[in-house]
Amino acid sequence: MNFTEEKIQLLKLANEQMNINESDQRKTIIFIYCPPKVGSTTLVTSFRLSNINSYIFHIHDETMLNVICGVRDVTINEIIQYNKYLGRNVYVIDVYRSPIEHKISQFFENISNFHFNNTNENVNQYDVGRVIYRFNKLFPHLTSKDYYREVYNIPTFETFDHDKGYMIQETNGIVYIKLRLVDSEKWSTTMKNIFGTDIFIIKDYETDKKEIRDVYRKFKNEYRLPAQYFEMIETDTKLSYYFSECERNKYLDEWRNKLSCPFVIPYTKEEYIFYNTLSSENQIYNAIQRNHYLDLGCVCLACSFKREKVLEKIKQGETEIEPINHVVATQEYALEINKKKKKLVEMISKKVEERRREKKTPKQIIGGKFMSNIHGL
């Protein structure tokens, strides 16, 4: 790592702003560093709820890093390299999502505040044809980078391992992992193979569970891909890389059966730039979501206690999981502690009464064991 002293000081400050403390006992850091809307929130929540002893940091780009953490003048790649320099075990995860579904999810992520400058409640009542029209105008411009091959600045494999459904490589001591959302049902096994511990995959932040789910479901049922856009997907290099020939053909056949003939005139490059500028100025709230996880990752006693209870429900097959909220968890933990104290006091009182009847003194009755329990509360 060839960083100047000035850069090292900036990186040290960045770690502090990201709450990556040098005194933190968690030696492993997992950076889920990938485009939005590829299942990354599901990974974050799954790692946290599974009690993996690691620091989990979720990031999409330097803009997000600046807005959420106030970090400037360093890149995410530099932060990753710096933490390896500090002696930590560093993992970096990227996820690929099939192109059309990714575009749809990107569009719906900011459909209300950005694309229509309205509330979720109102947009949910829109005629779906209006939504389809806007999406088609934007379709060619809704793209995302391949972080593994374009952003990480590392040597990459010539071919993807379609049989395993993921790739893993170590470069400069940092472990890079590339997943595919289409394999999410196998992520639990994949994570067990990589990290050597059980990771329970909990789906989180899904569009069809948000406030705009009604219009989203209508869109998915009624949308037909314009034929001109199908030609774009056929030549998509990322699809050819991450899907085997069989998988790619199957994917294309599914969309070939959902084509529409009318020609669409999308926004030009200049029109799209103007659209983005105007939409950014008009949006009613910041598009960057800070706390949209089921588990925010707090490691206090109360949240850790709540996490264990939630994990037990997951192991029993429950899928409807309540968020771990620090305030609520603290209240529940206090009630639980009070219950235990009350139970212990009742047990001691019962023993005192039993021994009194046997004509023994309170000092003989309580003994060191009970006193230790009291002091340990």
Long-range contacts (C-beta under 8 A, 24 or more apart in sequence): 1-81, 1-82, 1-84, 1-85, 3-78, 3-82, 3-85, 7-74, 7-78, 8-82, 10-73, 10-74, 11-74, 11-78, 11-79, 11-82, 12-82, 13-71, 14-69, 14-71, 14-74, 14-79, 14-82, 15-79, 15-82, 15-83, 17-69, 17-70, 17-71, 18-57, 18-69, 18-71, 18-79, 20-55, 20-57, 20-83, 22-86, 24-55, 26-53, 26-54, 26-55, 27-87, 27-88, 27-89, 28-53, 28-54, 28-55, 28-88, 28-89, 28-90, 28-91, 29-54, 29-55, 29-56, 29-57, 29-83, 29-88, 29-89, 29-90, 29-91, 30-54, 30-55, 30-56, 30-57, 30-91, 30-92, 30-93, 31-57, 31-59, 31-76, 31-80, 31-90, 31-91, 31-92, 31-93, 32-56, 32-57, 32-58, 32-59, 32-93, 33-59, 33-60, 33-76, 33-80, 33-92, 33-93, 33-94, 33-147, 33-151, 33-152, 34-60, 34-93, 34-94, 34-95, 34-147, 35-60, 35-95, 35-97, 35-102, 35-144, 35-145, 35-147, 36-60, 36-106, 36-109, 36-144, 37-97, 37-102, 37-105, 37-106, 37-109, 38-95, 38-96, 38-97, 38-102, 38-144, 38-181, 39-95, 39-97, 39-181, 39-184, 40-93, 40-95, 41-204, 41-205, 41-292, 41-293, 42-184, 42-201, 42-202, 42-203, 42-204, 42-205, 43-93, 43-95, 43-187, 44-204, 44-293, 44-295, 44-297, 45-202, 45-204, 45-293, 45-294, 45-295, 46-187, 46-191, 46-199, 46-200, 46-201, 46-202, 46-204, 47-199, 48-293, 48-295, 48-296, 48-297, 48-307, 49-200, 49-202, 49-294, 49-295, 49-307, 49-310, 49-311, 49-314, 49-321, 49-324, 50-197, 50-198, 50-199, 50-200, 50-311, 51-307, 51-308, 51-311, 52-195, 52-197, 52-199, 54-91, 56-297, 63-288, 64-288, 67-286, 67-288, 68-288, 68-290, 77-151, 77-152, 77-153, 80-174, 81-172, 81-174, 84-172, 84-173, 84-174, 89-175, 90-173, 90-174, 90-175, 91-174, 91-175, 91-176, 91-177, 91-194, 92-152, 92-174, 92-175, 92-176, 92-177, 93-176, 93-177, 93-178, 93-179, 94-146, 94-147, 94-148, 94-152, 94-176, 94-177, 94-178, 94-179, 95-178, 95-179, 95-180, 95-181, 96-146, 96-148, 96-178, 96-179, 96-180, 96-181, 96-238, 96-242, 97-180, 97-181, 97-182, 98-181, 98-182, 98-239, 98-243, 98-251, 99-233, 99-236, 99-238, 99-239, 100-225, 100-233, 100-255, 102-142, 102-144, 103-135, 103-139, 103-142, 103-143, 104-135, 104-219, 104-220, 104-223, 105-207, 106-142, 106-144, 107-135, 107-138, 107-142, 108-207, 108-212, 108-216, 108-219, 109-207, 109-287, 110-283, 110-287, 111-212, 111-215, 112-212, 113-283, 113-284, 113-285, 113-287, 114-279, 114-280, 114-283, 114-287, 115-279, 117-279, 117-282, 117-283, 117-284, 118-284, 119-284, 120-210, 120-211, 120-212, 121-211, 123-212, 123-215, 124-211, 124-212, 124-213, 124-214, 124-215, 125-215, 126-215, 128-215, 128-218, 128-219, 128-222, 131-215, 131-219, 132-219, 132-222, 132-223, 135-219, 135-223, 136-226, 136-229, 136-264, 136-266, 137-264, 137-265, 137-266, 137-267, 138-266, 138-267, 138-272, 138-275, 139-226, 139-229, 139-264, 139-266, 140-229, 140-232, 140-266, 141-266, 141-267, 141-269, 141-272, 146-238, 146-241, 148-176, 148-178, 149-241, 152-176, 159-241, 160-241, 160-242, 162-243, 162-244, 162-247, 164-190, 165-190, 166-190, 168-194, 180-242, 182-247, 200-311, 200-314, 200-315, 202-294, 202-314, 202-319, 202-321, 203-319, 204-293, 204-294, 205-292, 205-293, 223-258, 224-258, 224-259, 224-260, 225-255, 225-258, 225-259, 225-260, 226-259, 226-260, 226-262, 226-263, 226-264, 227-259, 227-260, 227-261, 228-263, 228-264, 229-264, 230-255, 230-256, 230-259, 293-323, 294-321, 294-322, 294-323, 294-324, 295-323, 295-324, 296-324, 296-325, 296-326, 298-324, 298-326, 298-329, 300-326, 300-329, 300-330, 301-333, 302-326, 302-329, 302-330, 302-332, 302-333, 302-334, 303-329, 305-329, 305-332, 305-333, 305-336, 306-332, 306-333, 337-377, 340-377, 341-377, 344-370, 344-373, 344-374, 344-377, 348-374
